[in-house]
Amino acid sequence: MINFSIVIPAYNEERAIKKVIADIKKYLAEEKYNYDIIVVNDGSTDQTQSILKKTKGIRIINHPYNRGYGLSLKDGIKDAKNEIIVMLDGDDTYPVNQIPEFLNHQNDYVMVSGARIGSQNYTPLARRPGKFILRKLANFLSGQKIPDLNCGLRIIKKSNVTNLFNLLPDKFSFTTTHLLACLTNNYPVKFIKIDYFKRKGKSSIKPTDFFAFFLLMVKMIMYFNPLKFFLWPGLIIFGLGIISLVGSLIYFQNIPDGAVIVLLLGVQIIFLGLLADLIIKMTKYHQKK
């Protein structure tokens, strides 16, 4: 018997939430599962709350106003009775029928995440360039290829995610931050290929959220692997200083002050990265003790 909790954040999902819950009950009807469903109504202004009140077999957490996707997940996870948490969006974009496949791997991984690379992948064209840039930056940070950065269908461990609550944001970047936190701390993560369907209703993600995600990437690099943030700029600046110094010695037989300043700046940036990296490693060492 596998015991788990399903946490569904919902904001204005009147067109989809009833079907999502019905699909959960349909595809998880096997006796080997013992689960509860927690729906966090994040201040919906449509009929979502009314629909949830009429739905049996769920627990509802109501926010008085829209407080954010990440905070909704946090509240649902805190309320969960089980260590195994299934995260699922309430917009009917994810294949609920694949949850059993995810559960088959929950013993071996801290996170089992969907990768929206199946034959059906409804990603609006306008979002694709931004997602590509963010994924490449995340690959650089984690040192591995990430097929999907912020999939909303995942299995996570409650003890793991609650330990990171102070780091995880209250908005959409919750999923991205948690994934990167797991990968950069060498927690085992598995990706499973899934389809991604056109959502019912209007998305809450705005085009300007790309810049928030980009700043998040920079913040995550600074937090988990600062050497990657400082090393290459430091080496480039140091290299420019060397080129300027050698060129001045060859053609002008002097050492310009500008070349020395650039050299010292490159060295300072490199040592700053080394110092930040040392602090991060010492912090992790003491946390393990």
VENKA-V919976 format. One record per run of one state. SS is the DSSP state (A for helix, B for strand, O for the rest). FROM is the first residue (numbers start at 1). TO is the last residue. If there is no record, write none. Layout:
# VENKA-V919976
ss,from,to
SS,FROM,TO
SS,FROM,TO
This chain:
# VENKA-V919976
ss,from,to
O,1,1
B,2,10
O,11,16
A,17,27
O,28,32
B,33,42
O,43,47
A,48,53
O,54,58
B,59,63
O,64,68
A,69,79
O,80,83
B,84,87
O,88,93
B,94,94
O,95,95
A,96,103
O,104,110
B,111,115
O,116,120
B,121,121
O,122,124
A,125,142
O,143,153
B,154,157
A,158,163
O,164,173
A,174,184
O,185,188
B,189,193
O,194,195
B,196,196
O,197,208
A,209,224
O,225,225
A,226,251
O,252,256
A,257,288
O,289,289
